[in-house]
Amino acid sequence: MLPNVVFGSAGVQQDTLVFPREVSFSTQDSGLVYANLYGAGDRGVVLAHGGRFNKESWDKQAQVLARAGFRVLAIDFRGYGKSRGKAQAESPYDGVHFDVLAAMRYLRETGARTVSVIGASFGGGAAAEAAIACEPNEIDRLVLLAHSPIDHPEKMQGRKLFVLSHDDANAAGPRLPKIRVQYEKAPEPKQLIILEGSAHAQFLFETNQGERVTREILRFLAEP
C-alpha cells in the first residue's frame, strides 16, 4: 500500500521534515559533485534536476520520498552550485551523465540495495545516458520527466517510466512526438504517462497534476 503523501507544500508537515546533509563525491572523469542526502534505508533514489533548477529545487519531492522510506540524493550537476567537471572540458556540462553515475555509485557504496533515478528535462537526458553507461544491474528504475532525447534509447537499462504533458513544447516544437519515439525504441519493461496541460518536467509539481505525478512515481518505485 502506498503512503498517503503528495509532492507539494500541503504534504509537508513541519514536524516531519527530514533535514538533508550535504555530501560530495568524485566522478570518473575527475569532476566533483555536491548533493543533498535525505533519509535512510537501503532503497536509493537519485534526483537529477532540469536546466533551470538545482539540488534544492527537489526539496519537497525529496521529503516525500524520504518519508516513504527511500534514501534520496539530490545532486547539483557540474556547473551548478559548487559542483564542477574536469578542468579541460569544452563545456561545463560535458559529461553530465558521469554526475548521475557517481551519485548512483555513492548510494550503492553507502548501503543502498536498489538504486532508482528520477531525471527532469536536461537532467532526464543525463539520467538516460547514465542508464546506458552503467554496469548491468547497476540501475533498477528510471523515471524520465520530459527528458532531453538521447541518441540510443534502445540501450537504456532498468525499468522505465516516461512522464510528460501532452502540450509541452519548446522553441523546436512539441516535445511529445520525439519522446514518444524514445519510448517506442526503449526496451521493456517501460511505461508512458501523458498528462493534460503544457507544464514541463519539474514544473509539473506546481500544477494540479502534481499529486498524480506523485502517486505514479511512488507506485512505480514500489512495484515488486
C-alpha positions in Angstrom: 0.0 0.0 0.0 1.4 3.4 -1.0 1.9 6.1 1.6 -0.7 8.9 1.7 1.7 11.7 0.6 1.9 14.3 -2.1 4.7 16.3 -3.8 3.7 19.7 -2.6 3.6 22.1 0.3 0.3 20.6 1.6 2.0 17.2 2.0 5.0 18.5 4.1 4.3 18.8 7.8 6.7 20.9 9.8 7.0 18.2 12.5 8.0 15.5 10.0 10.6 17.4 8.0 13.7 15.3 7.0 16.7 17.6 7.3 19.3 16.9 4.5 23.0 16.8 4.9 25.4 17.9 2.2 27.8 15.3 0.8 30.3 15.3 -2.1 31.9 12.7 -4.2 34.2 12.4 -7.2 33.2 11.4 -10.8 35.1 9.0 -13.0 36.2 12.0 -15.2 37.7 13.9 -12.3 34.7 16.0 -11.5 33.3 16.7 -8.1 29.6 16.6 -7.3 27.8 18.1 -4.3 24.5 16.7 -3.2 21.8 16.8 -0.5 21.2 13.5 1.2 17.8 12.8 2.8 16.5 9.8 4.8 17.9 6.3 5.3 17.4 2.8 4.3 18.5 0.5 1.5 16.4 1.8 -1.4 18.3 4.7 -3.0 16.9 7.4 -5.3 18.9 9.9 -7.3 17.2 13.2 -8.2 18.7 14.9 -11.3 17.4 18.4 -11.8 16.5 20.3 -15.0 18.4 23.2 -16.5 16.6 25.9 -14.7 16.8 24.2 -11.3 19.3 22.9 -8.8 19.5 20.3 -6.0 17.5 22.5 -3.6 14.6 22.5 -6.1 13.8 18.9 -5.3 13.4 19.5 -1.5 9.6 18.9 -1.4 9.9 15.7 -3.5 12.9 14.5 -1.5 11.0 15.0 1.7 8.1 12.8 0.4 10.4 10.1 -0.8 12.4 10.1 2.4 9.3 9.8 4.5 8.2 6.9 2.3 11.4 5.0 3.2 13.8 5.9 0.5 17.3 7.3 0.9 17.4 10.3 -1.5 20.3 12.0 -3.1 19.5 15.3 -4.9 22.6 16.4 -6.9 23.9 19.6 -8.3 25.2 19.0 -11.8 28.6 20.3 -12.8 28.3 24.0 -13.4 25.7 24.4 -10.7 26.5 25.4 -7.1 29.8 24.0 -6.0 29.8 21.0 -8.4 32.4 21.0 -11.2 33.5 19.0 -14.1 37.0 18.3 -15.3 39.1 21.4 -15.9 39.8 20.8 -19.6 36.2 20.3 -20.6 35.0 22.3 -23.6 31.7 23.0 -21.8 30.9 22.9 -18.1 28.1 20.5 -19.0 30.3 17.9 -20.8 30.0 14.5 -19.2 26.9 15.3 -17.0 25.9 11.6 -17.1 29.1 11.0 -15.1 27.5 13.0 -12.3 24.5 10.7 -12.3 26.7 7.6 -12.4 28.7 8.9 -9.5 25.6 9.5 -7.5 24.3 6.0 -8.2 27.6 4.5 -7.1 27.7 6.7 -4.0 24.4 5.3 -2.9 25.5 1.7 -3.6 28.8 2.2 -1.7 26.9 3.6 1.3 24.5 0.7 1.6 21.7 1.0 -1.0 20.4 -2.3 -2.2 18.5 -0.8 -5.1 19.0 2.5 -6.9 16.5 4.4 -9.0 17.0 7.7 -10.8 14.4 10.5 -11.4 15.6 12.9 -14.0 13.9 16.0 -15.3 14.4 17.7 -18.7 18.2 18.2 -19.2 18.7 16.0 -16.1 16.5 13.4 -17.6 18.7 13.2 -20.6 21.8 12.8 -18.3 19.9 10.1 -16.4 19.0 8.3 -19.6 22.7 8.3 -20.7 23.7 7.1 -17.3 21.3 4.2 -17.7 23.2 3.2 -20.8 26.8 3.8 -19.5 26.2 1.9 -16.2 27.1 -1.7 -15.5 24.4 -4.4 -15.8 22.0 -4.3 -12.8 23.5 -1.0 -11.6 20.3 0.9 -12.1 16.9 -0.6 -11.1 14.4 2.0 -12.2 14.4 5.2 -14.2 11.8 7.9 -14.2 12.1 10.4 -17.0 10.1 13.7 -16.7 10.0 15.1 -20.2 13.7 14.2 -20.7 16.0 15.6 -23.3 16.1 12.9 -26.1 19.2 10.8 -26.4 20.8 9.1 -29.4 20.3 5.4 -28.3 17.2 5.0 -26.1 17.2 1.3 -27.1 20.2 0.8 -24.9 18.7 2.1 -21.7 18.8 -0.4 -18.8 16.3 -0.9 -15.9 12.6 -0.4 -15.7 11.5 2.9 -17.2 8.7 5.3 -16.6 8.2 8.2 -19.0 6.1 11.2 -17.9 5.2 14.4 -19.8 2.5 16.8 -20.6 0.6 16.5 -23.8 1.2 20.1 -24.9 4.7 20.5 -23.5 6.8 22.4 -26.2 9.9 24.4 -26.7 11.3 26.5 -29.5 11.8 23.4 -31.7 8.1 22.4 -31.3 6.1 19.9 -29.3 8.1 17.5 -27.2 5.6 14.6 -27.3 6.5 13.3 -30.7 10.2 13.0 -30.0 9.7 11.5 -26.6 7.1 9.0 -27.9 9.8 7.8 -30.4 12.2 7.5 -27.5 9.7 5.5 -25.6 8.9 3.2 -28.5 12.6 2.4 -29.0 13.3 1.8 -25.3 13.4 -1.8 -24.2 10.8 -3.3 -21.9 9.8 -3.0 -19.1 8.5 0.5 -19.7 5.5 2.7 -19.1 4.4 6.0 -20.7 2.1 8.5 -18.9 0.8 11.6 -20.9 -0.8 14.3 -18.7 -3.1 17.1 -19.6 -1.6 20.6 -20.0 1.7 22.0 -21.0 3.9 22.1 -17.8 7.4 20.9 -18.4 9.2 18.4 -16.3 9.7 19.7 -12.7 7.1 22.4 -13.3 4.5 19.6 -13.3 4.8 19.6 -9.5 3.4 23.2 -9.4 0.2 22.2 -11.2 -2.9 20.3 -10.4 -1.2 17.3 -12.0 1.4 17.2 -9.2 -0.5 14.8 -7.0 -1.0 12.4 -9.8 2.7 12.5 -10.7 3.4 11.8 -7.0 1.2 8.8 -7.0 2.6 7.4 -10.2 6.2 7.8 -9.2 5.6 6.2 -5.8 3.6 3.4 -7.4 6.4 2.8 -9.9 9.2 2.8 -7.3 7.2 0.4 -5.0 6.3 -2.1 -7.7 7.8 -5.6 -7.0 
